[in-house]
């Protein structure tokens, strides 16, 4: 799974980006201390950086220049500085792409995907596919496969399976899955999760993967 580091000082935008990237199944690192961004980068080793230009006590352009001194990690500027000269400065400093605020979520995700594919190709393909108990979950295609048989998942079903695969061997409380799936949206009926789990189990049975998801009564689910 690709890891993306967000360098954005406005919390509302940062939180929005975190939700957007989590829902797109990226691992996310958020920077809140803008005096040590380069050190955070070295410690976290992300696959891509989303970088604002105007930051407290520093500049995204300066951070980009410092990182470019030792790394070719892809950097996408996401900034309200939206003149042609701003874009040129960002690219000249080593940015791989430039997205102006307010951004379109679908466009931003497409830009991220394009840059990642261009830089890494299929070298990080293992991040798009998980195998557990001979069941393969392909994030890129939304397909689960077992013993040569496959079936396609809906978006919510895929997100549930992705979360379970990332917590194999653990009992995951229902409320934790609901929070991940719907991001604390109001008025979400708890029954929605039960419906999705039931549909996933039916699809798993179709391809012969019986009893893959265990229900731990009063606790949650486990694979």
C-alpha positions as CSV (number, residue, x, y, z in Angstrom):
1,X,0.0,0.0,0.0
2,X,1.3,3.4,-1.0
3,X,2.1,5.8,1.9
4,X,1.3,9.5,1.3
5,X,2.6,12.3,3.6
6,X,0.4,15.4,3.9
7,X,2.1,18.7,4.6
8,X,-0.8,21.1,5.1
9,X,-1.2,23.6,7.9
10,X,-4.9,24.2,7.6
11,X,-6.5,21.5,9.8
12,X,-9.8,21.4,8.0
13,X,-8.1,20.8,4.6
14,X,-5.7,18.3,6.2
15,X,-8.6,16.3,7.8
16,X,-10.4,16.4,4.5
17,X,-7.4,15.0,2.7
18,X,-6.9,12.3,5.3
19,X,-10.4,11.0,4.8
20,X,-10.1,11.2,1.0
21,X,-6.9,9.3,1.0
22,X,-8.0,6.7,3.5
23,X,-11.1,6.1,1.5
24,X,-8.9,5.6,-1.6
25,X,-7.0,3.0,0.5
26,X,-3.7,4.9,0.9
27,X,-1.7,4.9,4.1
28,X,-1.5,8.5,5.4
29,X,1.0,10.4,7.4
30,X,0.0,13.9,8.5
31,X,2.6,16.6,9.4
32,X,1.7,19.0,12.2
33,X,5.2,20.2,13.2
34,X,6.3,22.2,10.2
35,X,9.8,23.0,11.7
36,X,10.9,19.4,11.1
37,X,9.2,18.3,7.9
38,X,12.4,16.9,6.4
39,X,13.1,14.8,9.5
40,X,9.5,13.5,9.4
41,X,10.0,12.6,5.8
42,X,13.2,10.6,6.6
43,X,11.5,8.8,9.5
44,X,8.3,7.9,7.6
45,X,9.8,7.3,4.1
46,X,6.5,8.0,2.3
47,X,5.9,7.1,-1.4
48,X,4.5,10.6,-2.2
49,X,4.1,14.0,-0.6
50,X,1.2,16.4,-0.9
51,X,2.8,19.7,-0.1
52,X,1.3,23.2,0.5
53,X,3.4,26.3,-0.4
54,X,2.4,28.7,2.4
55,X,3.3,27.1,5.7
56,X,4.0,28.5,9.2
57,X,7.6,29.6,9.6
58,X,8.7,28.0,6.3
59,X,7.7,27.5,2.7
60,X,6.7,24.4,0.8
61,X,9.2,25.5,-2.0
62,X,12.0,25.5,0.5
63,X,11.0,22.0,1.9
64,X,10.8,20.7,-1.7
65,X,14.3,22.0,-2.4
66,X,15.7,20.4,0.8
67,X,14.1,17.0,0.0
68,X,15.3,17.2,-3.6
69,X,18.9,17.4,-2.3
70,X,18.8,13.8,-1.4
71,X,15.5,12.2,-2.6
72,X,13.5,11.9,-5.8
73,X,10.2,11.0,-4.0
74,X,7.3,12.4,-6.0
75,X,5.9,15.7,-4.7
76,X,2.5,17.2,-5.7
77,X,1.9,20.8,-4.6
78,X,-1.6,21.4,-3.4
79,X,-1.9,25.1,-2.9
80,X,-4.0,28.2,-3.2
81,X,-1.1,29.9,-4.9
82,X,-2.7,29.5,-8.4
83,X,-1.0,31.8,-10.9
84,X,1.0,30.4,-13.8
85,X,4.1,31.8,-12.1
86,X,3.3,29.9,-8.9
87,X,2.9,26.7,-10.9
88,X,6.2,27.3,-12.7
89,X,8.0,27.9,-9.4
90,X,6.7,24.7,-8.0
91,X,7.8,22.7,-11.0
92,X,11.2,24.4,-11.2
93,X,11.8,23.6,-7.5
94,X,11.3,19.9,-8.2
95,X,7.6,19.3,-7.9
96,X,6.1,16.5,-10.0
97,X,2.7,18.0,-10.3
98,X,0.6,21.0,-9.2
99,X,-3.0,21.1,-8.0
100,X,-4.6,24.4,-7.1
101,X,-7.2,24.9,-4.3
102,X,-10.1,24.5,-4.1
103,X,-9.3,21.1,-5.6
104,X,-11.6,18.6,-7.1
105,X,-11.3,15.3,-5.2
106,X,-11.6,13.1,-8.2
107,X,-9.0,15.1,-10.1
108,X,-6.6,15.1,-7.2
109,X,-6.9,11.3,-6.8
110,X,-6.3,10.9,-10.5
111,X,-3.2,13.1,-10.4
112,X,-1.9,11.1,-7.4
113,X,-2.5,7.8,-9.2
114,X,-0.9,9.0,-12.4
115,X,2.3,10.2,-10.6
116,X,2.6,7.0,-8.6
117,X,2.2,4.8,-11.7
118,X,4.8,7.0,-13.6
119,X,7.3,6.8,-10.8
120,X,6.9,3.3,-9.4
121,X,5.1,1.4,-12.2
122,X,4.3,-2.0,-10.9
123,X,7.1,-2.1,-8.4
124,X,4.7,-1.4,-5.5
125,X,2.0,-3.7,-6.9
126,X,2.1,-5.8,-3.7
127,X,0.3,-2.9,-2.1
128,X,-2.7,-3.5,-4.3
129,X,-3.1,-7.2,-3.6
130,X,-3.3,-9.1,-0.3
131,X,-3.4,-12.9,0.2
132,X,-4.6,-14.6,3.4
133,X,-5.7,-18.2,3.9
134,X,-5.4,-18.6,0.1
135,X,-7.9,-15.8,-0.5
136,X,-6.6,-13.0,-2.7
137,X,-8.0,-9.4,-2.4
138,X,-7.1,-7.2,-5.3
139,X,-7.5,-3.5,-4.3
140,X,-6.9,-2.2,-7.8
141,X,-9.7,-4.3,-9.4
142,X,-12.0,-4.8,-6.4
143,X,-12.0,-8.6,-7.0
144,X,-11.5,-11.4,-4.5
145,X,-10.2,-14.7,-5.8
146,X,-10.1,-18.2,-4.2
147,X,-8.9,-21.4,-5.9
148,X,-9.3,-20.0,-9.4
149,X,-12.7,-18.5,-8.8
150,X,-13.4,-14.8,-8.4
151,X,-16.1,-12.4,-7.7
152,X,-16.3,-8.6,-7.7
153,X,-17.0,-6.5,-4.6
154,X,-18.8,-3.2,-4.2
155,X,-16.9,-0.2,-2.9
156,X,-18.1,-0.7,0.7
157,X,-17.6,-4.5,0.6
158,X,-14.0,-3.8,-0.7
159,X,-13.3,-1.4,2.1
160,X,-14.5,-3.8,4.8
161,X,-12.4,-6.6,3.3
162,X,-9.4,-4.3,3.1
163,X,-9.8,-3.4,6.8
164,X,-10.1,-7.0,7.8
165,X,-7.1,-8.0,5.8
166,X,-5.1,-5.3,7.5
167,X,-6.1,-6.7,10.9
168,X,-5.8,-10.4,10.3
169,X,-6.0,-12.5,13.5
170,X,-7.6,-9.6,15.5
171,X,-11.2,-9.2,16.6
172,X,-12.3,-5.9,15.0
173,X,-15.2,-4.2,16.9
174,X,-18.3,-3.4,14.8
175,X,-18.1,0.3,15.8
176,X,-14.5,0.5,14.5
177,X,-15.4,-0.8,11.1
178,X,-18.4,1.5,11.0
179,X,-16.2,4.5,11.8
180,X,-13.7,3.5,9.1
181,X,-16.4,2.8,6.6
182,X,-18.6,5.8,7.0
183,X,-16.2,8.3,8.7
184,X,-18.6,9.2,11.6
185,X,-21.4,10.2,9.3
186,X,-24.6,11.0,11.2
187,X,-27.6,8.6,11.2
188,X,-25.8,5.6,9.9
189,X,-27.9,2.5,10.8
190,X,-25.8,-0.2,12.5
191,X,-27.7,-2.7,10.4
192,X,-25.9,-1.4,7.3
193,X,-22.8,-3.1,8.4
194,X,-24.6,-6.4,9.0
195,X,-26.1,-6.2,5.4
196,X,-22.6,-5.6,3.9
197,X,-21.1,-8.4,5.9
198,X,-23.9,-10.8,4.8
199,X,-23.4,-9.9,1.2
200,X,-19.6,-10.4,1.5
201,X,-20.1,-13.8,3.0
202,X,-22.5,-14.8,0.2
203,X,-19.9,-13.8,-2.4
204,X,-17.2,-15.7,-0.5
205,X,-19.4,-18.8,-0.5
206,X,-19.9,-18.4,-4.2
207,X,-16.1,-19.0,-4.8
208,X,-15.8,-21.6,-2.1
209,X,-14.3,-19.6,0.7
210,X,-16.5,-20.8,3.5
211,X,-16.5,-19.3,7.0
212,X,-13.7,-16.8,6.1
213,X,-15.2,-14.1,8.3
214,X,-15.9,-15.1,11.9
215,X,-18.4,-13.4,14.1
216,X,-17.3,-13.0,17.7
217,X,-20.6,-12.3,19.4
218,X,-20.7,-9.1,21.4
219,X,-17.2,-8.2,20.1
220,X,-17.0,-7.9,16.3
221,X,-15.5,-9.8,13.4
222,X,-12.3,-11.6,12.7
223,X,-10.5,-13.2,9.7
